[in-house]
Amino acid sequence: MPANEMIVEKIVDYTPHMRRVIFSGPGVADYLADPPCVPNIKIYFPRPGQLLDQPGEDERGRWIFTGDQRSRVRTYTVRWMNEASSQLAIDFVRHGDEGLASAWVERIVPGDVLGALGGGGRVLKPGGYALMFGDETALPAISDTLEQMPADQVGQVFIEVHNEAEIHELAKPEGVRVQWLPRGQAAAGATRQLIEAMETLELPAEQVAAEEINLWVGAESQVVRFARQWAAKVGIAKSNRLIIGYWHLEMNEVAYGKDSDHDRVHGEMDFERPGHEAHRHEHTHEHEHEHTHEH
Ligand SMILES: Cc1cc2nc3c(=O)[nH]c(=O)nc-3n(C[C@H](O)[C@H](O)[C@H](O)COP(=O)(O)OP(=O)(O)OC[C@H]3O[C@@H](n4cnc5c(N)ncnc54)[C@H](O)[C@@H]3O)c2cc1C
């Protein structure tokens, strides 16, 4: 079985700190045919200056990462897929050279290759009152969720971004209010803007009581841990929350996965995008770290 090789076709900086990479190639075709697993996929990077190394296979023919491949795996959101053009887009936050993915994305040129494995994950269930909080790493997921919402959806979304130059139009239902929170001079992961937005938010009491609030949070670990406490305090039912740490200050993704599994807890909202539940890649889902054993 070939690995999901994805070839960089086009690079679009749609804001100064968000770089959209549009991939084509056999890996993308596999995702489209398989059928696609969304919203999240695992991508893995070649060693600097080398060709992409293929993952191994277990005894059942399922892909597994071998050797040091695991340290080169990162989680990203599929921003969109286009069956007609056989393309897949990922939006990368440009956060400097300290990250494997962020350094890679600064240097790419069309024709560069990376690997992708599996996919899946939960999404915010539609309906009720939608409440979303995220920083720019969650912006691809938030944008996609807003695009999928029914036209009569109501809710509020808070998005922390680098600065005002990152603010852009989002396709969304009229009844969902989006509030941008630019950091200005502050560093990513060093602000309390999302936390303060939660603390000062006045939730419609009737909807809290009727368990109609659906909460989604994707951000740095500290925000996520606060969000869970806050959600419990204001009475948002656990089964109506989906709270995931997207990154951890001063920790790379592999270390964060090992340390606290992205601050996930069991028993939160368990809703998959309709049409994708049955097609989940057998061997991978959001907790792939445990599902991709070494030989
Ligand atoms: C389900 C899920 C979906 C995600 N989708 C996306 C997506 O679509 N686009 C996207 O850009 N990110 C997304 N992320 C976040 C992304 O996986 C992490 O930011 C990841 O750490 C980036 O890898 P890296 O190799 O660049 O940095 P790493 O090597 O993992 O980390 C190196 C250093 O960079 C720091 N760092 C990591 N991310 C950031 C950041 N955003 N800003 C500042 N410092 C940072 C770390 O604290 C660490 O010190 C997602 C995460 C999850 C869990």
The ligand as an SDF file (V2000), in Angstrom:
LIG
                    3D

 53 58  0  0  0  0  0  0  0  0999 V2000
   -6.8710   18.5550   15.9060 C   0  0  0  0  0  0  0  0  0  0  0  0
   -5.8210   19.6140   15.5820 C   0  0  0  0  0  0  0  0  0  0  0  0
   -5.9170   20.3410   14.3970 C   0  0  0  0  0  0  0  0  0  0  0  0
   -4.9610   21.3300   14.0980 C   0  0  0  0  0  0  0  0  0  0  0  0
   -5.0780   22.0380   12.9330 N   0  0  0  0  0  0  0  0  0  0  0  0
   -4.1590   22.9970   12.6330 C   0  0  0  0  0  0  0  0  0  0  0  0
   -4.2340   23.7360   11.3950 C   0  0  0  0  0  0  0  0  0  0  0  0
   -5.0820   23.4820   10.5390 O   0  0  0  0  0  0  0  0  0  0  0  0
   -3.3030   24.7030   11.1840 N   0  0  0  0  0  0  0  0  0  0  0  0
   -2.3180   24.9970   12.1010 C   0  0  0  0  0  0  0  0  0  0  0  0
   -1.4980   25.8820   11.8350 O   0  0  0  0  0  0  0  0  0  0  0  0
   -2.2230   24.3070   13.2660 N   0  0  0  0  0  0  0  0  0  0  0  0
   -3.1080   23.3230   13.5520 C   0  0  0  0  0  0  0  0  0  0  0  0
   -2.9990   22.6080   14.7150 N   0  0  0  0  0  0  0  0  0  0  0  0
   -1.9340   22.9680   15.6580 C   0  0  0  0  0  0  0  0  0  0  0  0
   -0.5860   22.3710   15.2650 C   0  0  0  0  0  0  0  0  0  0  0  0
   -0.7000   20.9530   15.1860 O   0  0  0  0  0  0  0  0  0  0  0  0
    0.4650   22.7500   16.3270 C   0  0  0  0  0  0  0  0  0  0  0  0
    0.6100   24.1540   16.3700 O   0  0  0  0  0  0  0  0  0  0  0  0
    1.8020   22.0830   16.0940 C   0  0  0  0  0  0  0  0  0  0  0  0
    2.5430   22.1440   17.2950 O   0  0  0  0  0  0  0  0  0  0  0  0
    2.5880   22.7400   14.9810 C   0  0  0  0  0  0  0  0  0  0  0  0
    3.7330   21.9690   14.7360 O   0  0  0  0  0  0  0  0  0  0  0  0
    5.1630   22.6070   14.5260 P   0  0  0  0  0  0  0  0  0  0  0  0
    6.0120   21.4800   14.0010 O   0  0  0  0  0  0  0  0  0  0  0  0
    5.0920   23.8550   13.7310 O   0  0  0  0  0  0  0  0  0  0  0  0
    5.6450   22.9780   15.9820 O   0  0  0  0  0  0  0  0  0  0  0  0
    6.1620   21.9210   17.0930 P   0  0  0  0  0  0  0  0  0  0  0  0
    7.4340   21.3060   16.6380 O   0  0  0  0  0  0  0  0  0  0  0  0
    5.0480   21.0290   17.4770 O   0  0  0  0  0  0  0  0  0  0  0  0
    6.4840   22.8910   18.3120 O   0  0  0  0  0  0  0  0  0  0  0  0
    7.7020   23.6440   18.3720 C   0  0  0  0  0  0  0  0  0  0  0  0
    7.4970   24.8770   19.2310 C   0  0  0  0  0  0  0  0  0  0  0  0
    6.5470   25.7340   18.5920 O   0  0  0  0  0  0  0  0  0  0  0  0
    5.5540   26.1280   19.5090 C   0  0  0  0  0  0  0  0  0  0  0  0
    4.2790   26.2870   18.7560 N   0  0  0  0  0  0  0  0  0  0  0  0
    3.5100   25.3190   18.1910 C   0  0  0  0  0  0  0  0  0  0  0  0
    2.4560   25.8600   17.5690 N   0  0  0  0  0  0  0  0  0  0  0  0
    2.5600   27.2070   17.7390 C   0  0  0  0  0  0  0  0  0  0  0  0
    1.7800   28.3230   17.3350 C   0  0  0  0  0  0  0  0  0  0  0  0
    0.6710   28.1730   16.5870 N   0  0  0  0  0  0  0  0  0  0  0  0
    2.2070   29.5560   17.6730 N   0  0  0  0  0  0  0  0  0  0  0  0
    3.3310   29.7440   18.4020 C   0  0  0  0  0  0  0  0  0  0  0  0
    4.1180   28.7260   18.8180 N   0  0  0  0  0  0  0  0  0  0  0  0
    3.7290   27.4880   18.4940 C   0  0  0  0  0  0  0  0  0  0  0  0
    5.4930   25.0280   20.5530 C   0  0  0  0  0  0  0  0  0  0  0  0
    5.0500   25.5440   21.7840 O   0  0  0  0  0  0  0  0  0  0  0  0
    6.9430   24.5720   20.6180 C   0  0  0  0  0  0  0  0  0  0  0  0
    7.6600   25.3640   21.5400 O   0  0  0  0  0  0  0  0  0  0  0  0
   -3.9090   21.6000   15.0300 C   0  0  0  0  0  0  0  0  0  0  0  0
   -3.8090   20.8400   16.2060 C   0  0  0  0  0  0  0  0  0  0  0  0
   -4.7530   19.8540   16.4750 C   0  0  0  0  0  0  0  0  0  0  0  0
   -4.6170   19.0470   17.7350 C   0  0  0  0  0  0  0  0  0  0  0  0
  1  2  1  0
  2  3  1  0
  2 52  2  0
  3  4  2  0
  4  5  1  0
  4 50  1  0
  5  6  2  0
  6  7  1  0
  6 13  1  0
  7  8  2  0
  7  9  1  0
  9 10  1  0
 10 11  2  0
 10 12  1  0
 12 13  2  0
 13 14  1  0
 14 15  1  0
 14 50  1  0
 15 16  1  0
 16 17  1  0
 16 18  1  0
 18 19  1  0
 18 20  1  0
 20 21  1  0
 20 22  1  0
 22 23  1  0
 23 24  1  0
 24 25  2  0
 24 26  1  0
 24 27  1  0
 27 28  1  0
 28 29  2  0
 28 30  1  0
 28 31  1  0
 31 32  1  0
 32 33  1  0
 33 34  1  0
 33 48  1  0
 34 35  1  0
 35 36  1  0
 35 46  1  0
 36 37  1  0
 36 45  1  0
 37 38  2  0
 38 39  1  0
 39 40  1  0
 39 45  2  0
 40 41  1  0
 40 42  2  0
 42 43  1  0
 43 44  2  0
 44 45  1  0
 46 47  1  0
 46 48  1  0
 48 49  1  0
 50 51  2  0
 51 52  1  0
 52 53  1  0
M  END
$$$$
